[in-house]
Amino acid sequence: MDAGFRIFRSLEEAAAFGPCALSIGNFDGVHAGHRRILRRVVELAR
């Protein structure tokens, strides 16, 4: 995975991982808007 991203298939998986920030959705590719959302999620997680 890139830049420390992880994919969780359920909220239980994410909860077991520890404190985290989640971005939930279906992405058909990483467009400019998606990159901004993901960048913000990473900022919040740090």
N, C-alpha and C positions, 0 to 999 in steps of 0.2 A: 504494500500500500504506500501511497505517496504522502509525504509530509506528516506522518503520524496519524493519518486517518484510519479508522477502523469501521468495518461494517457490522452492525448488530442486526440480527434477524428478529429480535424481540426486545421489549423493554426490560424483561428479566435479565437478558444477557448484558445489557448496558448497566443495569443496577449492580450486577455482580462484579463488573469491572471497576467500579468505584466512582467518585465524583467525575462528572463529565458534562459536556455541552452536546446537545443533539440537534441535528438538522434532519427533518423528516420530509420525505417526498420522493417522487419518481422523477428521475432525471434522464432525459434522452440524449444527454451529452452535457458537457460542462461549458455553458455559454457565459458571456460576460456577467450577466446578472447572477448566475449560479456562483461564479467565482467570488463575487462580492459577498454573497450570503455565507459561503464557506469560509472566507477570510474572516468575517465577523465572528462566526462560530469558534474558530481557532483562537481569536483574540479573547473571547469570553472564557474559553476553557483554560487559558493560561492565567 
